[in-house]
Amino acid sequence: MSAPAGPASHPAEVRRTIAILSICGFASALATRFVDPMVTVIARDLAADPLHVALLSTAYALPYALIQLVLGPIGDALGKELVTKIVMAVLTLTLFACAAAPNLPTLFGFRVLSGMAAGGIIPMGLATIGDRVRMSDRQVAIGNFLTAVLTGQLLGGVGAGIVADTIGWRGVFLFAAVVSAVSAAAVLVGFRSYRSAGGELSFASAGKRYRRIVSIGRVRWLMAFVFAEGILIYGVHPYIAAMLESTGMGGATQAGIAIAGFAIGGILYTLIVRWLLRVLGLLRMLRLGGFIAAGGYLALAPALPASVATTAMFVVGIGFYMLHNSFQTQMTEVVPEARASAVSLHAFGFFVGQAIGPVVFGQLLGHLGRAPALLACAAGLVVLGLAAARILGTPMSQPRR
């Protein structure tokens, strides 16, 4: 197994690397989150059931998750920058195709392909930061990258709702495709001088990497935690527009603004994370994060105005990133020589949870109603935060050779 590339020592190269990765992360996040507030708009235009259209999130998230198991070893063997170039180009083409989709089945098909392409962007970005940036600088670098990703989520949520209400959902896909095209050009030019990782690419070598990674007890817990996050947090998002419309409290625009509140909460977290770690420490931050996210969903349970939904999602965003970024940071260091595989395996668990989440929450919503479904999510988040603090407070087990 080849060793990872050495961290970049020149500040200019570090800034250049982070800038390129941030542009790609922004485009990926924009493409990921903009469908949620447009569910009812797409349903009306294509004469489809909103509950079926909401599963576009699953159509994107499930292939995003599954492709991680393939892209991680490829990134470790052939180079993370090369993988990023390829997937950015594919994402651009599939987003243009989504904009022209004549019916819901075709849209589902291209959304699946978009999810497969986007699956290589953020995990490869995190792994590249781990390779190129010194550990002393990595927390700031990952924070900068995360800010770009969250900004993409923010604009995707707000912009999608507004544009969908004015020029239609196809215009949203077209805008995302243009942004992706610009990002693809940036990575093609910016990473043109990077070499292949020079590692071995085979089923045997990939299997060896994954066996080594999952032999670490903490890795297994981290995967379980992000799987639960995906279900408990992102299962709710596709149904926000429908919940607001059903009570006469808003539509696509209001749902987009509410989802944007989630991203704003995440951005606030990136600005205060150093202070949180200094004041609370990791374990108390995990416990508090679970309670904060749960409180946000409790506030969504009553049929209240859209402004309350936005505030509630802002609170959920703060709590979620207190949990998620803690898990994410630990995963970048568990096996440095197979960092792309480790981060991709982690993302696999997270996006399987995201893919299952809308199905699970949809069933809860249909059988129990709005308030009980959200109460169940809130209880799950409290348990998650407490369990994570307990497990991550123990020493990390060493991988088996």
Secondary structure, DSSP 8 states (H G I E B T S, - for coil): ---------SHHHHHHHHHHHHHHHHHHHHHHHTTGGGHHHHHHHTT--HHHHTTHHHHHHHHHHHHHHHHHHHHHHH-HHHHHHHHHHHHHHHHHHHHT--SHHHHHHHHHHHHHHHTTTHHHHHHHHHHHS-HHHHHHHHHHHHHHHHHHHHHHHHHHHHHHHHT-HHHHHHHHHHHHHHHHHHHHHHTTT--------SHHHHHHHHHHHHTSHHHHHHHHHHHHHHHHHHTTGGGHHHHHHHTTS--HHHHHHHHHHHHHHHHHHHHHHHHHHHHTHHHHHHHHHHHHHHHHHHHHSS---HHHHHHHHHHHHHHHHHHHHHHHHHHTTS-GGGHHHHHHHHHHHHHHHHHHHHHHHHHHHHHH-HHHHHHHHHHHHHHHHHHHHHHHTS-------
